[in-house]
Amino acid sequence: MSTQSPALRLEGIVKTFPGVRALDGVSFEVLPGEVHALLGENGAGKSTLMKVLAGMHQPNEGRIFIEGQQVTMRSPLEAKAKGVVLIHQELSLAEEMSVAENIYLGELPRKRFGLVDRKTLLDKAGAILKRLNCGFGPDATVGDLSIANKQMVEIARALTVDAKAVVFDEPTASLTDAEKVVLFDIIRDLRERGVGIVYISHRMEEIFTISDRISVLRDGSYRGTLITAETDEDEVTQLMIGRSLDLTRNHAHTDFGDVALEVRDLSCDSLFQDVSFQVRAGEVVGFYGLVGAGRTEIAETLFGLRTPSGGAIYLEGREVRITSPVQAIENGISLVPENRKEQGLVLGMNCRDNMTLPQVGDLTAGPFVSDGAEVAIFDLYRDKLEIKTPSWRQLVGNLSGGNQQKIVIGKWLSMHPKVLIVDEPTRGIDVGSKSEIHNLIRDLAKQGYAVIVISSEMPEVLHVSDRIIAMYHGRIMREFTSEEVTEDNLVQAISGISTNGDKAA
């Protein structure tokens, strides 16, 4: 790590919004060639601090220094011109424009008379995409790309300038494992070039893999800085939330009820084949595998979003045919989807209306929806799930990630399902809320729900599951109880290695 003066330094930053002091005198610095992680629960002030740095918010008090020189950031373009680039958690791309145009938006190369120099534009953007090992060209339309590839376009923007500091805000939320490797290589390359990196993430394993130091915010205030190599997850967590978390594995249970869901030889074209498993009442079955293993596709098939090409589904011993979400709900299957913001919530609606949306037709009083019935349902599950919101009138889009996830879970619990499927239950959720969601899943099982959890995080699967099903290329490779599973045999299974060491076809 460099001993030079900081690449960037923020001193005594205060930022207030109506009724809220989002940042309370925060100081923070990043050295040249350092990866400095910035952690905190949702609402701690991380993104607000970085938006101040990137010129998106103007501080009420405080100063910003770039390589020792005090600067004022009046806009993102001005911040970028001074060497500060923010790669957003929420994508900020122009969907109708090309990849190259998005990468150089605001600074397109020009020819005479102000015309865009398209050849130079495509050549420069193509060189950056090649460096990122992207599988798409500079002339591709951004709207046609996957979420992961759109994230790579965001990252490509940071490589167009002589950056002094680059801020990565949850950069891996939409990336595959292979794309994460490329991202970490890019970060290491930037570090070797003396660029200061701010890395914001809720994923502890990433923080301890990539960072040199860790700074923590809580409730808009600076709580301290730790050297990554000299700390551990428990110390960081206590600094973040003021308490330790239970990160142990789930202990084996045997007091399950009858089989609630049975799947026999279920297939869906080339997505998954001959999948068979059971889930009992009171049991949590975890599905673990690499991206593309077929886990989410199984959940979508059980919920009627996909049509199976073979096999059968049984609920409490009775074969059912599910061809739509309506049929799934009627049969007692509910799905908390992978992407809560796009698939699970209407962000512009209030908490009550989001929670009662699937059953609004049953809550009518004459031609009108019964406000009293809706509020009663919301109040019940707000208390049960300990949802933190001022009132049911609060827009869901203003809640933290953990409370948004609880709204989605509450929505489906209010339908009294027999089987609850939760896909990536803690994606984009801070470590404190993550623990609450884990405890909630275990509590639901104790109440007799049959629960399926799909997760890309091994510690999460190990922590909440009674049994773990390991998938590889659309097939179940092995099934483990919580007692017999190890990290080694789980990794082998999701890599397609059978019990005798042979690679699956």
Secondary structure, DSSP 4 states (H G I P E B T S, - for coil): ---SS-SEEEEEEEEEETTEEEEEEEEEEE-TT-EEEEE--TTSSHHHHHHHHTTSS--SEEEEEETTEEE---SHHHHHHTTEEEE-SS----TTSBHHHHHTTT---B-GGG-B-HHHHHHHHHHHHHHTT-SS-TTSBGGGS-HHHHHHHHHHHGGGS--SEEEEESTTTT--HHHHHHHHHHHHHHHHTT-EEEEE-S-HHHHHHH-SEEEEEETTEEEEEEEGGG--HHHHHHHHHSS----PPPPP-----SEEEEEEEEEETTTEEEEEEEEETT-EEEEE--TTSSHHHHHHHHTTSS--SEEEEEETTEEE---SHHHHHHTTEEEE-S-IIIII--TTSBHHHHHHGGGGGGSEETTEE-HHHHHHHHHHHHHHHT---S-TTSBGGGS-HHHHHHHHHHHHHTT--SEEEEESTTTT--HHHHHHHHHHHHHHHHTT-EEEEEES-HHHHHHH-SEEEEEETTEEEEEEETTT--HHHHHHHHTTB-TTSPBP-
